[in-house]
């Protein structure tokens, strides 16, 4: 049995992988975050002498934790459970509490399945930028000069050496004020220093002049890469995600150098991830700078633009890990 942990909406990759699994006639079950509370699925956890175990009941299907031989943690459940009680702003704190409760239940799933193959685990998919940058350097990947500061003295010292951008320490988000104006909290070029001497601790990184960007998907030792021509820089943009679709960026399949593929493999093993999306910048000096890795990043864009059919490779991997245990 293959267990797929995903989310309910806008998850095309999960649907495509499931279509392949159906063609292999393999047993699988998809559990979305909302299934834990919407009444569609019954799930019971029990502690015993060997730890935790669970039983899932869905219509006429019964799944026991010992039946599960492969698990794919595809997506976090956040979009499914952010507003369990509704979108009223007075319920924000209660919604956040229930979201944390669901996350603990997800972790309990991991505790209950210890001897199965996991394609990424729930506990390993936190996007720890600072740890990942340090481990990338240990793995001989080039990393832009990076620092965190809360004062103008140190910022000015660094700005004398190079130009820098400022980035969120976690993930960016979209803020909408009472006038429905939206502000994206993401990557910005530092154009002038703050007016105050001290400010909120900020993550800064050297701005690398790029020839083009690379998006790389990693799957159990194999890399799939696409090249993204960064014409958006002509408009002064730093973050390609903010560029209008009308820019018509040129995207194509890309062959990474062997040494870079090897270093990526070392890096991903250091951070205990067997799957994830990595971003690189290629300079005109033929250097490859690592920017970040997203443990549950997009797959479909790399798969489609590079003609890789990554979804089929994922389905084959899950099938291979469980096929010797297939039973009715």
Residue pairs with C-beta under 8 A, 6 or more apart in sequence:
1 27
1 28
1 29
1 63
1 67
1 68
1 69
1 70
1 322
1 325
2 21
2 26
2 27
2 28
2 29
2 68
2 69
2 70
2 71
2 72
2 318
2 319
2 322
3 28
3 29
3 31
3 63
3 68
3 70
3 71
3 72
3 109
3 113
4 14
4 17
4 18
4 28
4 29
4 30
4 31
4 71
4 72
4 74
5 31
5 71
5 72
5 73
5 74
5 75
5 77
5 106
5 109
5 122
6 14
6 30
6 31
6 32
6 74
6 75
7 32
7 33
7 34
7 75
7 76
7 77
7 78
7 79
7 80
8 32
8 33
8 34
8 79
8 80
9 79
9 80
10 79
11 74
11 75
12 300
13 74
13 298
13 299
13 300
13 303
13 311
14 30
14 74
14 75
16 300
16 311
17 72
17 74
17 311
17 314
17 315
17 318
18 28
18 30
20 311
20 312
20 315
20 316
21 28
21 315
21 318
21 319
24 315
24 319
24 323
26 318
26 319
26 322
26 323
26 326
27 322
27 326
28 318
29 56
29 58
29 61
29 63
31 41
31 56
32 77
32 80
33 76
33 77
33 78
33 79
33 80
33 81
33 102
33 106
34 77
34 80
34 81
35 41
36 43
36 77
36 81
36 102
36 105
37 81
37 84
37 102
40 58
41 56
41 57
41 58
42 56
42 57
42 58
43 54
43 55
43 56
43 57
44 54
44 55
45 52
45 53
45 54
45 108
45 112
46 52
46 53
46 54
46 55
51 111
51 112
51 114
52 65
52 108
52 111
52 112
53 64
53 65
53 66
53 112
54 64
54 65
54 108
54 109
54 112
55 62
55 63
55 64
55 65
56 62
56 63
56 64
65 112
65 113
68 113
68 116
69 116
69 117
69 321
69 322
69 325
70 116
70 117
70 118
70 119
70 318
70 321
70 322
71 113
71 116
71 117
71 118
71 119
72 119
72 120
72 314
72 318
73 118
73 119
73 120
73 121
73 122
73 125
73 296
74 296
75 296
76 125
76 296
77 102
77 103
77 106
78 99
81 95
81 98
81 99
81 102
82 95
82 99
83 91
83 95
84 95
84 98
84 99
85 91
85 94
85 95
85 98
106 122
107 122
107 123
109 122
110 118
110 121
110 122
110 123
117 318
117 321
117 322
118 274
119 220
119 274
119 275
119 314
119 317
119 318
120 273
120 274
120 275
120 276
120 295
120 296
121 272
124 271
124 272
124 273
124 295
125 273
125 295
125 296
126 295
127 170
127 171
127 292
127 293
127 294
127 295
129 167
129 169
129 170
129 203
129 292
130 148
130 169
131 271
132 271
132 292
132 293
133 143
133 146
133 290
133 292
135 267
135 270
135 271
136 143
136 267
136 290
136 293
137 143
138 267
138 270
139 263
139 264
139 266
139 267
139 270
140 263
140 266
141 260
141 263
141 264
141 267
141 288
141 290
142 287
142 288
142 289
142 290
143 289
143 290
144 205
144 206
144 207
144 208
144 289
144 291
145 158
145 161
145 162
145 205
145 206
146 203
146 204
146 205
146 206
147 154
147 158
147 203
147 204
148 169
148 201
148 202
148 203
148 204
149 155
149 158
149 201
149 202
149 204
150 198
150 199
150 200
150 201
150 202
151 197
151 198
151 199
152 193
152 194
152 196
152 197
152 198
152 199
153 197
155 190
155 193
155 194
155 204
156 193
158 164
158 204
159 190
159 193
162 206
162 207
163 189
163 190
163 206
163 207
164 189
164 190
164 204
164 205
164 206
164 207
165 187
165 188
165 189
165 190
165 204
165 205
165 206
165 207
165 238
166 187
166 188
166 190
166 202
166 203
166 204
166 205
167 186
167 187
167 203
167 204
167 205
168 185
168 186
168 203
169 201
169 203
172 184
172 185
172 186
172 187
173 184
173 185
174 182
174 183
174 184
174 185
175 182
175 183
175 184
175 185
176 182
176 183
177 183
184 242
186 239
186 241
186 242
187 238
187 239
188 238
188 239
189 207
189 236
189 238
190 204
207 238
208 281
208 283
208 289
209 283
209 284
210 230
210 233
210 281
210 282
210 283
211 282
211 283
211 284
212 227
212 228
212 229
212 230
212 281
212 282
213 227
213 228
213 230
213 240
213 279
213 280
213 281
213 282
214 225
214 226
214 227
214 228
214 254
214 256
214 279
214 280
214 281
214 282
214 288
215 225
215 226
215 228
215 277
215 278
215 279
215 280
215 301
215 302
216 223
216 224
216 225
216 256
216 264
216 277
216 278
216 279
216 280
216 302
217 223
217 224
217 225
217 275
217 276
217 277
217 278
217 297
217 299
217 302
217 303
217 308
217 310
218 224
218 264
218 265
218 268
218 273
218 274
218 275
218 276
218 277
218 278
219 274
219 275
219 310
219 313
219 314
219 317
220 274
220 275
220 317
221 265
222 313
223 256
223 261
223 264
223 265
224 302
224 303
224 306
224 308
224 310
225 253
225 254
225 255
225 256
225 302
225 306
226 251
226 252
226 253
226 254
226 301
226 302
226 305
226 306
227 250
227 251
227 252
227 253
227 254
227 282
228 240
228 249
228 250
228 251
229 249
229 250
229 251
230 240
230 249
231 247
231 249
231 250
232 240
232 242
232 243
232 247
232 249
235 243
237 243
240 249
243 249
251 301
251 305
252 305
252 306
253 305
253 306
253 307
253 308
254 306
256 264
257 288
260 288
264 278
267 290
267 293
268 274
268 276
268 293
271 293
273 293
273 295
275 295
276 293
276 294
276 295
276 296
276 297
277 293
277 294
277 297
277 298
277 299
277 302
278 290
278 291
278 292
278 293
278 294
279 290
279 291
279 292
279 293
279 294
280 288
280 289
280 290
280 291
281 288
281 289
281 291
282 288
282 289
283 289
299 310
299 311
299 314
300 311
302 308
302 310
303 309
303 310
303 311
